Amino acid sequence: MPNYVRNIVKMEGIVKLPLFTVEDGKTRFDFNKVIPMPDSLDIESGSITDEAIIYYVTDKCTLPLRAIGKTDRELVEKKINNRFSKGSWAEEIFMRVLERTHSASDIKKEELYKKGEIYVSNIRKYGHATWYEWRYENWGTKWNAGSNEQEDDDTIIFETAWSNPEPVMLKLSAMYPDATIEHWWADEDMGCNDGYRIYRGGHIVEGDYYDSCSNEAYEVYVKCWGESDCLYQDEKGFWQRRDCEACRRCY
């Protein structure tokens, strides 16, 4: 499971804008309303991706990789790699697929081939085979906004996986260039991956990530997640983290 990042976005009248989707009676901020993901990218992502691509470009493993066309070869070299592999990762995938499909039914083989065709088409059209890679580049996070709240007409709260959705915020600002957008975010890992920015006219005009475990990082954590027994304010009003061994309130 990922670390979740809680985001607070303040923009005049944001809840009245066409940026939301209603699902199961609940309204949520929908990144697709800002940067739409092509439908064909909503396809299974994982080890099958590389396998299906190899199966497709080698015409069901009837061609060795060295015999495929230049365009397909360049695609394989760019997209199918593994820095932990001692040899050619593409060749390893080829041998794996050849073995797995040897006793597979014709229906299973055709399904794998069709998936490979879609993956390759997606790469050529959008630069990525599936939703996973595309979202990281275009949204900055692998999932859409979750755990949505509307604090008031100008403020929404939502969670994202691992990181704040910077590309979405930049595009939202470009869509409404006259608006001032404030964005606070904080990782559930207290004091890390926190920050604050102001967007205007499609640009970041102020703010950035805070230093880890700084007073500012703890301040924005408290703003986003609420106060914690792990934090306290010293005599100068600065946020500090309690020593776990001395505190033991979580035990």
N, C-alpha and C positions, 0 to 999 in steps of 0.2 A: 504494500500500500504506500502511496505517496505521502509526503508531508503536505498538509493543506495550508494554503495562504489565504488569510481573510483580507478582503478588499473593501474599502469604503470609498465610494465615488460621490462627489458633490458637484452638482451642475444645476443651474436654475431650471426648474420644470422638467427634469429628466424623466420622471415617471409618466409624463404625458406624451412622451415621444414614442414613435413606432420602433421601439428597441426590445420589445418583450414578446414572449410566447406564453400562452396559457396551456398548461398540461395538468390533467387531473385536478382541475379547479385551482391550481396554483400558478401565479405569475412569476416568470423568471426572466432575468436579463439574458438575451440570446445573442451570442457572438455572431451567429449567422446573419443577424439583422445589420451587422456592421461590416463584417468580412465574410460573405457567404462561401461555404465549402461546396465544391462541385459534388453532385450526387454520386458519381461513379467512384469517388474516393471512400465512400462509406462501405468498405469491404474488409474482410478478415485480414488482420495484420499479425505477423509472427513468422515463425520458421517456414511456414507454407509459402510466404511471399517469394523468397529466394528460390525455393524449389519449383514453384509454378513458372516463374520467369525463365529459369533454365530449361524447363520442360518445353516451354513455348518456343524460345529462340533456337533450340536445337531440334525443332520439329519432332517432338516426342522422343527425344534422345536418340534419334536416328542419325544425327550429325555430330561429330566431335566439335568441341568448342572452337578449335582452331579453324574449322571450316565454315563458321557462320559469317554472315556479312559484316562489313565494317561498322555500319551503324549499330547493329546489335552487339557487336564486340565492344564498342565504346560504351554502350549502355551497361553491359555486364561489368566492365572494368571500373566504371564509376559507382555503380549502385550495389554490386555484390562483392563485399569484401569483409574480412574479419582480421583485425590486427593480431589476434591470438593464434591464428592459423599458421602453422609452420610452412605450409606449401601454398598452392593455389586454392583459395577458398571456393572459387567457382568450380574448379575441377572436383573438389570434395563434394560439393552439392550435386554435381552431375552424377557422380558415382552413387551417391545416396538415392537420388531420384530413380536412376536406372534400376537399382536393386528393389526399391519399393514398388515400382510400377510393373516389375516383371510378372508378378502374380496377381496384379490388380485387375478388376473387371474393366471392360470397355467403358462402362458408364463412369467409373471413377477416373479413368484416364482422361476421358473427354472433359469431365468437370475440372480437373487440374489444368488441362490445356486452355480451357475457356477463362479460368482465373488468370492464368499467365498472360493471356491476350489483353485482359482488362488492366492488369498491373503495368504492362509495357505501354499500353495506350495512355494510362494516367501519367506515367513518367514523361512521356513525350509531350503531353498536353500541359501538365501542371508541375512537372519537375519532381513529383513524388508518386510512389506506388499506392499508398494508402492514406487514410485519415491521420494516422499517427504522426508520420513525418511532416505532412502538410500542416497540421495544426500547430506543431512546435514552431515551424517557421512563420506561419501567418497569424497565429493567435498568441504564441509565446507559452502555451500550456497545452497539455494533451486532451483535456476535457472542456466542455462548455461550463458556463457559470453554474455553481451549485449552491445549495443552502441559502436561497435568496430571501432577502428582507427589503422592505421599503420603509425606511425610517420616517420620511416625510416626502413632500412633493419634489424636493431637491436632492434627496440622499438615498442611495441604494447600497446594500451590503450583500456581498456574495463571496463564495470561496472558489479557489482554483487549485490545481494540482502543481506542486513544486515551485511555481513562480508566479509573479504578477503578469497580467496579460498586456504587456507594453504595446505590442502592435495594434491591439484592439483599441487601446486608449488613444494612440496616435491617429488612427483612422477616424475614431469618434470625434476627435478634436477637429480633424479636417472636414468632416461632414457638417459641423456646426462651428465655423471658424470664428464667429464673434463671441462665442461662449467661453467663459473661464471654467475649466474643469480642475477640481482638486481630487487627488488620489492618494489615499493612505493604504499601505499594505503591510502585513506582518505574518511571518511564518509561525506555525504552531511551535516550532523549535525556538523557544524564547530567546530573544536578543539577536537572532540571526536572520538574514534575508528580509530586512525591514526597510521601509523608506517612505518618502513623500515627494510628490511632484505636482506641479501646476502645468496644465496644458492650455495652449491657446493657438488658434490658427494652424493646427496640425503639427505643432512643435512643443517640445518641452521648454518652458520658459524659466522654470525654477525647480530646484530640488533634485534629489537622486537617492541612491541607497545610503543608508546610515552605516557607520562603522559598527561591526559586530560588538554586542555587549556594551554599547555606549548608552549614555543617558537618553539620547534621542531615540535609539532603537527600542529601549524599554518603554519610553513614553508612547511610541506608536503601537507597541504591542498591547499596552494597557488600553489604548483607544480602540483597537480592533477587537481584542479578545476579552477585555475586562481585567480587573485587578486579580492578582494571583498571590497565594501565600508564599510563593517563592521570591517575591519582590517586596522591597520596602523602600521608603524614602529616608535618606539620611538627614542630618541636621541642616544641611544646605538646600534640601528639597530635591536632591538628585536621586534618581532611581538606582538602586543597587540590588544585586541578586544574593540571596541568602546562601550560606555554605550548606550544602546538602547534609553533611555529616552532623553539623551542629543543629540543623533545623529538624529534619526527619519528620516533617508534617505529612509527607507523601506516603510514609510507611504504614 
